[in-house]
């Protein structure tokens, strides 16, 4: 309980963004959403220690999702040149202070997190490609591969240093975490039918899991709005329920005679690098409690116990049913409380338990080992909840070192994903939606084909002249939160009003801070640019951007003019107002834009119709403007 309260207090009071797995937030950031504190140093600190406390407190959570978030936070810290707030700055890293390089670093950090959590370097690369990154290119492939290769080398070196239990449970079993099943995968046509059945069950159970997680998260969000103390109370209640189940349910299980020679304690046979521990909980000598062997151990050891080869009666069918229901339920109510928590381990545990249950039931009719059924059950449940295929397949094979299972794992993942997609979205996509993050999909919604770009632009539109009065700029910055403003040249600087380009809010603030003003409405571009350096316009770190409140502009300066031409992007992306909204959405997403200017089709009108931002492409906004359109199901 103390560890649970410590984890909750860290999340509630220091970094609320550290709660949960962090994978949806990283995925959203790599889609172009720079939400506040997602990758801040305080989030990194809480993520590390909060996940340690949460796992140690006995919650049904994993460390894998938090490690992805941790890797992304470290990469972001490097990408912004360190942290001035905490006195950690490196000047040579300022060359990475642009959107593309920082995004690449965070993608590499997410891949490194998966590689470190599962000891699966290739799986980490594929996870970044399939789930995390929205934009991918060949250069990013070898960078993530190099990053995960370094992770594997460092892990291997640390494992060798920690041989003999010097570092506790770290390094147990080398680089392959669940290499406990030496059974040869032998199967025939009837076995394939059973595998297909497992895939269907995994898809149904996974979609139900996502539905229930969605409802629980929405309930927790209402409770969490009431303040930090309520977040801690929810964590305490979940911790109490978890402890009661872990200690209470084993009392319902019957004692089983120990396999092998008799004695007061069951023998602990070694399988690969691991020893099987039979727990003697409230049992007579030479007996063990199978539910205790699953509950009274680490989550990793529980997975190993389920993956172990052998179709014997190591676990009673009733115990597997009880364990599956308990883990399935605890995983749902635990994810969403104010602690760092991953979904991988609870999902693998639940899937392995019902997979072994199916294998035990069908052992008289199949030649496939029950431990391999547990692996297939875990794969089916992962596919049904997370809707990934290639990366999950490789991660599972790297976890178990069982390449001969590749065809069956591929089959079960494809079936479970296809079945679950018929009901709802993947769990990470649902969480992104619940958090209200404007994530842009790779495809446009079908109803967007019936709309033009000008149909969804929102107003009022704030524009600046090429040489603008300081008071007008300050007023526009004060009453709006826009990040970009069109700049229009007017006589005497042009023959007729024409679009000059787009100026960013951050650049306007920098220009106002420099105070290169003139009393006459004239162009002073050359004078202005001599007072700036290139890195002055680099993207600031988290929360370090210049704000309007930081400027102290006098009333006399308000009546002066400033030339915007030197800081204006004179070649912004533009679309004609009659362009299909679907085409505009694809262009916006593929180019990774933040602003897309809409210009008129006919002359004689104002040179700018409006600006399209990410918000304007969101289904909620479009369907709110045109409620008669039917969303795609």
N, C-alpha and C positions, 0 to 999 in steps of 0.2 A: 504493500500500500504506500509506503514511504517513497519508493522508487517511482510509482505511478504518479504520486502528487508532485514529485520533483520534475518529471517529464512534462506534466500538464502546466505547472507554474512557469516553466521556461517558455512554452508555447503561448500561454495566455498573456504573459506580461512583457516578454522580450521580443519575440518574433512570431506573431500569429501565422505568418505565411509559411512557417516550417511545419505546420500540422499536415497530416496526410502523407502520401507517398512523394509528392513533388513532381512526378512524371507529367501529369496534365499541365502544370505550370511551365515546365521546361518545354513541352511540346508547343504550348501557346506562345512562349517567347520566341522560339525558332520559327513560328508562323508570322512573326512581326508584331507581337503584342508585348510592349515593355511595361508591364504592370509594376507598381511600386513595391519594393522590398522583396520581390520574388527571388532575387539572387544576391541580396545584400550580405555583407559580412556577418551581421547579427543572425541572419537566417542560417548561414553556414555553421555558426557556433551552436545554435540551438538544434540544428539538424543532427549534428554529430552526437552531442551529449543526450539530446532527447531520445534518439533512436536507441542509444545504449541503455538508458534507463527503461525505455518502453519494452525492449526485448527482455531485459533482466527482470522486469516486473512480472513476467509470465503472460503478457497479452498475446493473443493469437495474431501476431503481426510479423512481418518480415523486415529485414534490413536492406533488401535489394532496391526497392523504390527509393528510400532515403539516400542510398549510396549514389544513385543516378543524379538526384538533386544535389548531393554534396559535390560530385564531380563537376556539375555545371556551375555551382557557386564558386568553386576554386578557379575554374576557367574564366569566369566573369571577373573575378578579382584580378587575374593576370591581364585580362583584356582591357581593363580600365586603368592599368598602370599601378595597381595597388589601392590603398585606401588612405587618404589624407587624414580622415577622422581618427584612425588608429595608428597613425605614424608609419604606415607601410607603403612606401612609394618607390617605384623603380622607373627612372627616366627613359631607359631604353625600351620599355614596354609601351611608351606613348605612340609608337608607330602602329600598334594594333587598335588604336582608339577610333575605329570606324565600324560601321554597322556590319559589313561583310566579314571582316576578320574576327570581330567579337562573336558573331554568329558561328563561324567555323570553329573557334576555340570552344564554345559552349557545346557544340555538337560532339567534338572530340572528348570533352569532359563527360558528357552523358554516356558515350561509348565506353570510356574508361570506368565509369561507375558500374556498368553491367559486367564488364570484364573482371573487375575486382570482386564484385559480389558473388558471381557464379563461377569465377575462374574460367571464363569462356571468352577468350579474346575475339574469335571469329564471330561468335554470337553477339558480342558488343557492337562490332561494326555493322552487322545486319540489323540489330535493334535500332541503331541510329538512323540507318537508311529507311527501314520499314515504318517505324513508329514515330521517331522524334523529329527528324528533319523534314521541312517542307520544301526546301530547295537543295538539290544534290548535283554535284559535278565531279568529274574524274579526279581533280586535285584533292577534293575533300575525302575521297575514298582512300587514297594512300595515306593521308594525314591521320584519319581515324585508325587505319590499320597499324601505322607506326605507333600511335598512342597506346593501343591495346597490346601491341607486342612488348612495349616497355613495361606495361602493367604486368604482363605474364612473367617477364624476366625478374622484375622486382619481387613479385609474389614468390616465385621459386626460390630466390635468394633468401627471403625472410623465412620461408618454410624450413629451409635447411638450417638457418640459425636457430629456429625454435624447435628443433628435433628433441624428442624426449620429454615433451610436455613443459618446456621452459616458459611458454607463452600461453598456458591454459589450453583452451580448445582451438586456438588459431593453428592453422596448418594441418589439422587432423586429416590424414589421408592423402596428402599431397595435392596436386593440382586438380584431381578428379574427385569431386565431393561425394558422389553417390555411386561409386564403383563397388557395389556389393552383390551384384547378380552375375554369376558366371554361367548361368544356364544358356544353352544354345537356342536361339529362336527358331523353333521348328513349327511350321503351321501348314495347314491345308485349306481347301476351299471352305468347309464349314467354319473353320476358325476365322476366315475373312468376314463371314456373315456376323460373327460375334463382335469383331472389331468395328464393323459398320454400325452395329447396335450400340456399342460404346460411344461412337462418335455422335449418334443421334441423342443419346442420353446426355452426353456432355454438352451438346448445344442447347438442349432444353433446360438443363440445370443451370448452365451459364447465363442464359437469358433471364431466367427467374432470379438468379443471384444479382444480376445487374439491375433488374427492376426493384428488388428489395433494397439494394444499396442506395438507389436513387431516392426512394421514399425515406430511408433512414437519414440520409444526408440532408434532405430538405427539412426534416424534423429537427436535426441537430443545429442547423443554421438558424432556425427560429429561437432555439434555446441559447445559442452562443451570442446572439444579439443582445442578450440581457446583461452581459458583462463577463469579465474574466472569472469571477468566482463561480458562476454557473458552469463554465467550461470545466473547472476543476471538479465540481460536484458530479458532473456527468462521468468524468474519468474515474472518480472514486466508486461510483455505482457499477460501472462496467468492470472495474478491477475486482470488486466484491463478487459480482456474478461469475466472472471467470474463475476466481479462486474456489468458489463454491462448487462449480461444475468439475474443475480439475480434481478436487479432493473428494467430492461426493459421489460422482458417477462410478469410480472404481469399486465402491462398496457394493454396487449392483452386479458386479461380474463374478462368475464362479471361478474357483481356483482350478488350475490345470496341472496335472503331473508334469514334472520336468522331463524333457527329452534326454536321452543318454543315461549314464550311470547315476544311481541314487546318491543322496547326501542331504545334509541340512540345507544347503544352498544349491540352486541350479547352476550348472556349469556355464561359463561364458565363452562359447566358441568364437573363434576369430574368422571373419570373412573378409578377405582382402586386407585392408589396413584397419578394419574396425572390429570391435568386439560386441557381440550381442549380449545385452544385459537383461536377464529375466528378473523382474522385480517381485520380491516376496513381500507382498503387502497384505497383511491380515490373513495370511495363508499358512497352513501347516508345513512342516519340513518337507523338502523335495517337491514343492508345488510353487506355482507362480501365478500372478494376476496379469492377464494379457492387456487389460485396459490400462493398468498402471504402467506397463511397459511403453505405452503410447503417450500417456498424460504426464508421467513423472520423469520426463526427460526433455532435452532440448528439441526444438522443432526439427532441426537437421537430423538428429538421431531418430526421431519418430518417422521421418521420411525414409531413412535407411532401413528401419525395421519393416516398413511396408514394402520396400523394394527388394527385400532379401528373397533369394530363390527358394523354391520349395512349395509344393501344393499340400503340405501336411497341415495339421490342425494347430498351427502355432497361434492363430487368432480365431476365436469363436466368431461365428457369423453374427451373433447378437452383439458382440463387442464391436465389430466393424460397423454395424448399423448405428450403434450408440455414438461411436467416435465420429462417424461422418455427420450425423445430425448435430452433434455438439460443435464441431469445428465449422461446419457450414453456418450455423446460427451465430457463433461467436465472431466469425470473420465479418459477418454483416453488421453486427452492432458495434464492433470495435473500430471498423474503418469509418472515419469521420469524427471521432473524438479528438480532443486537442492534444494529440501526441504524434510524433513522426511515425508513420506506419506504412508498411508495404503490403501489397496484395499477393505477390508471387507465392510466398510460403503458405499462407492459408489456403490458397487455391490449389497448390500442389498437394497439400495434406488432404484436403477434402476429395480431390480427384483420385489420389492414390488409394484412399480408403474404399471408395465405392468401386474402383477398378479391381482391387484385390478381392472385394466381396463378390464381384461377378466371376473372377477367376476361380475362387473357391467353390462357388455354386456350380460352375460348369466343368470342374476338374475331371469328373468321370467321362465327359464328352469331348474334351479338347486335349491336345498335346502341348499347348502353349502354357508356359509356367505362370503360376499365380503372381509372382513378383513382376513379370513382364506385363501382365494385365494391369498391375498397379501403375506402371510407367505409362501405359496407354490411357488409363483413366485420368492420370494427371495431365497428359497432353490434351485429352478431350475437354477437360474442364478449363484449362488455360485457353484453348482455342475458343471455347464458348463464351468466356468472359472478356478476354483481351482482344480477340479477333485478329491476332497476328498469326502468321503461318511460317514463313521461311526462318525468321529469327528464333521463334520458339522451338522449331524443329532442331536447329543447330545447337541452341542452348541446352536442350534436353540431351542431345547426343554427347555434347562436351561434359555435361554433368555426370553421365552414366558410363561413358566410354563403351557404348554398345552400338557400333555402326550397323550391325546386322538388323537392328530394329528400324532402320531408316524408312523402308517402304511402308511399314505399318504406322509409324508415327506421322508420316506425311499424309497417309490416307485418313487417319482419325482426326488430324488437325483440319484438313479441308472439309470434312463432313461436319464437324462440330461448328466451324465458323459459318458454313453455308446455312445450317439449320438455325443458328442463333441470329444471323442477320435478318431472318424473316420476321423477327419479333421486335428487336430494338438495336440501339447502337452499342459499340464497345464501351467498356466501363470508363476508360479514360476520356472518350468523347462525351459521355454523359456528364462527367465531373466538370469538364471544360464548360459545358452548357449551363450547369448548375451555378458555377462561379460567375456566370455572365461575361465570360471572356469572348470577344468578337472573333472567333476562329473562322478563317476562310478555307473552305474545302477546295480541292483541286478542280472540281467541276461546278458549273453554274446550275442553279435550280431550273427545272424545265419552264416554269412560268415566267422566268426572266426573258425568254425569247419574245414574249408578247409586249415587252416594255422597251422604251427608249431611254437613253442615258439622262435626258432632260426631265424624265418623269419622276425621278427620285431625288434630284438635287434639293437640298434643304437651304433655307434662307434664315435670316437676311445675309446677303453677301457683303463682306467688308473688303474694300479695295483701297490701295494707296496709289498716289501719283508717283511718278519717277523721282520728283523732288517734292517731299512732303513736309508739312508743318509738324513740328515735334509734338505739339499738343494733340493733334489728330492721332498720331501713332500711340501716344500714351493712353489716350481715351479708348482706342480700339483694343489695346492689350489689356486694359483694366476691365472692360465689360464683356470680354470674350475669353474663351479658353482655346481658341483656334491655334494650330501650330503652323499654318501656312496662309499667306495672304497674296492675292494677285496684285501685280504692279502694272499700272496702265500709264503709258506715256500720252500726254495731252499737249496741245499747242501751248507754248511755242517750241516744245521739244520734239514735236512731230506734226505732220500736216493734219492728221486726224487722230482721234483716239484709237490706240492700238495696244494690243497686249504685249507688254515688255517681258514678263516672266513671273516667277513666284519667289517670294522672300519668306524665310523661316522665322518663327518667333524668336528662337534662340539667337539668330543673327541680328535681329532688330534690337534685342536687349544688349548685345555686345556693342552694337553701333551707338546706342544711347549712352552706354557706360563710357565710351571713348570721348563723347561730347565734341565731335567734330562738326559743329553746327555753323551755319552762315546766316547773316541777317537778310541776305537777298536770296531770291528763289533762283539759284544758279546751280549748275553741275560742278561738283568739286571732287570728282571720283579719284583723281590721281593723288590728291592730298590725303584723302581718307585711307587709301590702301597702304601708304607708307607707314602708317601708325599701327599696322597689324602684322602678325606673323601667321604662317599657315596653321600651326598647331593651336592657335587661338580659337579656330573654328572646329576643332576636334570635338567629338561627342563627349560630354562630361560623364563622370561616373554616376553611380546610383545616388540620387538626391543632391548632386553637387552642381546642378545647373543654376545659372544666374536667374534671379527672380525680379519681377518689377518692384517689389518692396525693397530690394537692395539698392535701388537707384534713388538719388536725391537730386531731382531736377528742379531748378528754381523757376519762378514765374516768368522771369525775363527769358530764360532759355525755352520756355514753352512757346513763345512767339517766334522762335527762330525756325530755320528750315534745315533739312538734312537730305543729302543725296543718297537714294537707295540703289542706284544703278550698280555700284561696285559689289554689293552683296546679293544681288538678284540673280537667280538661276534663269538665264535668258533662253534656255531650251528645255522647258518642262514638257512632260508628256501630256498631250492633249487629244481629245476625241471630239468629233462633231456631235452635235446635240441629238441627231437622229440615229446614232449608232445603237445597235441592239444592246440592251443592258447585259445580256448573257456574254456577248463578246467583250464588253467593257470589263466585266467581272473577271473573265479569264486573263485579259491583258493585265489588269491590276494585280492579280495574284501571281502570275508567272513572272512578272518583272519585279515583284516585291516592292510595289509603290506604297507611298503614304498619302499622296495627293494625285488626283487625276483631273485636269482642268477640262471643262466642257465649253466648247466655243460654238458660236452660232453658225448655221449653215448659209444664211443669206447675208449680204452686206447691208450696211445702213443701220445696223443695230449695235448695242454696246458690245465691245469685243470679248466679253466673258459672260457666259450664262450661269455658271456655278462651278463648284468644286465637288468631286466625288471622293469620299474617304471610305475607310473600312466600314464605318457605321452604316453608310448608305447601301451597302450590299447585303447587310444582315437580313435574314428572312423576317425577323420581327418588325423591322422598319418598313420593308417593302410591303408585307401583308397588312401592316397597319395603315399604309396609304391606300392600298387596293385590296380591301377585305373580300372582294368577290373572287379573287384568284384562289385556286385550290393548291395547297402545298403538296409536294410530291411525297408520297408515303414510301 
